[in-house]
């Protein structure tokens, strides 16, 4: 287990959440669904596409927090929950971290980390509803929570140093350029510029 890696698709995040290769295909911010790779497979994928960053499993898992994806909860389901816990979480309305709900923290500030959220007794529901918040039964929310990682908590150099992994240098392909001159001013144009107006004189050069 010590030599297993997650692969992050570093091209984009969902809110603050890092996106990882999902087990079975696609990408996910849910670390519980992320695929684990051997060192060799992780490095090979990085060599194919350098935006796929290998992260040591242990490094990532010490930096997780708990998120709740708003796509997988409904008010009708929550209302039908018996709330055996007798407590609630309080979320902001129309405020998300990517797809994740944002909660009132112990300091009163917004947080998308469920571990920092307040969970008062259900008797206080009306108080928060009148103030424009939404309330959710704790048990219902906990069952739909997942492990996520904030991208800004990940330091790739530090992680690879700790795993004694040095990534190979990836050869970048040269950008192919057309040997086409602008019809207006004669400047050479790149492949992308051929299909637009010349950045120098504004001449249209699309074929």
C-alpha positions as CSV (number, residue, x, y, z in Angstrom):
1,X,0.0,0.0,0.0
2,X,2.9,2.3,0.6
3,X,3.8,2.4,-3.1
4,X,0.4,3.2,-4.5
5,X,-0.6,6.5,-6.2
6,X,-3.6,8.5,-7.1
7,X,-3.6,10.3,-10.5
8,X,-4.9,13.9,-10.5
9,X,-6.2,15.5,-13.7
10,X,-4.6,18.8,-12.9
11,X,-6.2,20.6,-15.9
12,X,-9.1,21.8,-13.8
13,X,-10.7,21.5,-10.4
14,X,-14.4,21.5,-9.3
15,X,-14.5,24.4,-7.0
16,X,-11.6,24.0,-4.6
17,X,-11.7,20.2,-5.1
18,X,-8.9,18.3,-6.9
19,X,-10.1,15.8,-9.6
20,X,-8.7,12.3,-9.7
21,X,-9.0,9.4,-12.1
22,X,-12.1,7.4,-11.2
23,X,-11.9,3.6,-10.8
24,X,-13.7,2.4,-13.9
25,X,-13.2,5.5,-16.0
26,X,-13.7,9.2,-15.9
27,X,-12.8,11.6,-13.2
28,X,-14.0,12.3,-9.7
29,X,-13.5,14.6,-6.7
30,X,-14.6,11.7,-4.4
31,X,-11.4,10.1,-3.2
32,X,-13.3,7.0,-2.2
33,X,-14.0,6.3,-5.9
34,X,-10.5,7.2,-7.2
35,X,-8.4,4.6,-8.8
36,X,-5.1,3.5,-7.3
37,X,-2.0,3.0,-9.5
38,X,1.3,1.3,-9.0
39,X,4.3,3.6,-9.2
40,X,5.2,2.3,-12.6
41,X,1.7,2.8,-14.1
42,X,1.4,6.2,-12.6
43,X,4.7,7.3,-14.1
44,X,3.8,5.9,-17.5
45,X,0.6,7.8,-17.6
46,X,2.4,11.0,-16.6
47,X,4.8,10.4,-19.5
48,X,1.7,10.1,-21.9
49,X,0.1,13.3,-20.5
50,X,2.0,15.5,-18.1
51,X,-1.2,17.1,-16.7
52,X,-1.9,13.7,-15.0
53,X,0.0,14.1,-11.8
54,X,0.9,11.1,-9.6
55,X,0.3,11.6,-5.9
56,X,1.4,9.2,-3.2
57,X,-1.7,7.6,-1.5
58,X,-0.5,8.3,2.0
59,X,0.3,12.0,1.2
60,X,-3.2,12.6,-0.2
61,X,-5.1,10.8,2.5
62,X,-3.6,12.9,5.3
63,X,-5.0,16.0,3.6
64,X,-8.7,15.0,3.1
65,X,-11.7,16.8,4.3
66,X,-15.4,15.9,4.1
67,X,-17.7,17.2,1.4
68,X,-21.3,16.8,0.5
69,X,-22.3,16.9,-3.2
70,X,-25.5,18.8,-3.7
71,X,-26.4,16.7,-6.7
72,X,-27.0,13.6,-4.5
73,X,-29.3,15.1,-1.8
74,X,-32.9,16.3,-2.0
75,X,-35.2,18.2,0.3
76,X,-37.9,15.5,0.0
77,X,-35.5,12.7,1.0
78,X,-34.2,14.8,3.9
79,X,-37.8,15.6,5.1
80,X,-38.6,11.9,5.1
81,X,-35.5,11.1,7.2
82,X,-36.4,10.2,10.8
83,X,-33.4,12.1,12.1
84,X,-32.6,9.6,14.8
85,X,-29.5,11.6,15.6
86,X,-31.7,14.6,16.7
87,X,-29.2,17.1,15.2
88,X,-29.0,19.2,12.1
89,X,-26.4,20.7,9.8
90,X,-27.0,24.3,8.5
91,X,-26.1,25.2,5.0
92,X,-26.1,28.5,3.1
93,X,-28.6,28.9,0.3
94,X,-27.3,29.2,-3.3
95,X,-23.7,29.0,-2.1
96,X,-21.5,26.0,-3.3
97,X,-17.9,25.0,-3.5
98,X,-18.1,23.4,-6.9
99,X,-21.0,21.1,-6.4
100,X,-20.5,20.9,-2.6
101,X,-22.8,22.5,0.0
102,X,-21.3,25.3,2.1
103,X,-22.0,25.1,5.8
104,X,-22.0,27.4,8.9
105,X,-18.8,26.7,10.7
106,X,-18.1,27.0,14.5
107,X,-16.8,30.5,13.9
108,X,-19.9,31.5,11.8
109,X,-17.8,31.6,8.6
110,X,-18.7,29.6,5.6
111,X,-17.0,26.2,5.1
112,X,-17.4,23.4,2.7
113,X,-15.7,21.0,5.1
114,X,-18.4,19.1,7.0
115,X,-16.0,18.4,9.8
116,X,-16.0,22.2,10.6
117,X,-19.8,22.6,10.4
118,X,-22.0,23.3,13.4
119,X,-24.6,20.7,14.2
120,X,-27.1,22.1,16.7
121,X,-30.2,20.3,18.0
122,X,-33.2,19.9,15.6
123,X,-35.2,22.2,17.9
124,X,-33.2,25.1,16.4
125,X,-34.3,24.4,12.9
126,X,-36.9,27.1,12.8
127,X,-34.4,29.7,14.0
128,X,-32.1,29.0,11.1
129,X,-34.9,28.7,8.5
130,X,-36.1,32.1,9.5
131,X,-32.6,33.5,8.9
132,X,-32.6,32.2,5.3
133,X,-30.5,29.0,5.8
134,X,-31.3,25.4,4.9
135,X,-31.3,22.7,7.5
136,X,-30.5,19.0,7.0
137,X,-30.7,16.0,9.3
138,X,-27.2,15.0,10.4
139,X,-27.6,11.3,9.8
140,X,-28.9,11.9,6.2
141,X,-26.0,14.2,5.4
142,X,-23.3,12.0,6.9
143,X,-24.5,9.0,4.8
144,X,-24.0,11.1,1.7
145,X,-20.7,12.6,2.6
146,X,-17.4,11.7,1.0
147,X,-13.7,12.3,1.2
148,X,-12.4,15.1,-0.9
149,X,-9.1,17.0,-1.2
150,X,-8.6,20.7,-1.7
151,X,-6.2,21.3,-4.6
152,X,-4.4,24.1,-2.7
153,X,-3.5,21.6,0.0
154,X,-1.4,19.6,-2.4
155,X,2.3,20.3,-2.9
156,X,3.6,18.1,-5.7
157,X,7.4,18.6,-5.1
158,X,6.9,17.9,-1.4
159,X,4.8,14.8,-2.1
160,X,7.3,13.3,-4.6
161,X,10.2,14.1,-2.4
162,X,8.6,12.1,0.4
163,X,8.0,9.2,-2.0
164,X,11.6,9.4,-3.4
165,X,10.1,9.7,-6.9
166,X,11.6,11.8,-9.6
167,X,9.5,12.2,-12.6
168,X,11.1,11.9,-16.1
169,X,11.2,15.0,-18.3
170,X,8.5,14.8,-20.9
171,X,9.5,15.8,-24.4
172,X,7.1,18.4,-25.7
173,X,6.1,18.3,-29.3
174,X,6.9,21.4,-31.4
175,X,3.9,23.4,-32.4
176,X,3.4,23.0,-36.1
177,X,3.1,26.3,-37.9
178,X,1.8,27.0,-41.3
179,X,4.1,28.8,-43.8
180,X,1.2,31.0,-44.7
181,X,1.5,34.8,-45.1
182,X,-1.2,37.3,-44.2
183,X,-2.8,38.6,-47.3
184,X,-2.8,42.1,-45.9
185,X,0.6,42.6,-44.3
186,X,2.6,39.6,-45.3
187,X,3.4,38.3,-41.8
188,X,3.7,34.6,-41.1
189,X,0.6,33.2,-39.3
190,X,0.4,30.3,-36.9
191,X,-2.1,27.5,-37.4
192,X,-4.6,29.1,-35.1
193,X,-4.2,32.6,-36.6
194,X,-4.9,31.3,-40.1
195,X,-8.6,30.8,-39.1
196,X,-9.0,34.3,-37.7
197,X,-8.1,37.9,-38.4
198,X,-4.4,38.8,-38.6
199,X,-3.3,40.1,-35.1
200,X,-1.2,42.7,-36.9
201,X,-3.4,44.3,-39.6
202,X,-6.8,42.6,-39.0
203,X,-7.0,41.0,-42.4
204,X,-9.3,37.9,-42.6
205,X,-7.2,34.9,-43.7
206,X,-9.6,31.9,-43.2
207,X,-9.4,29.5,-46.1
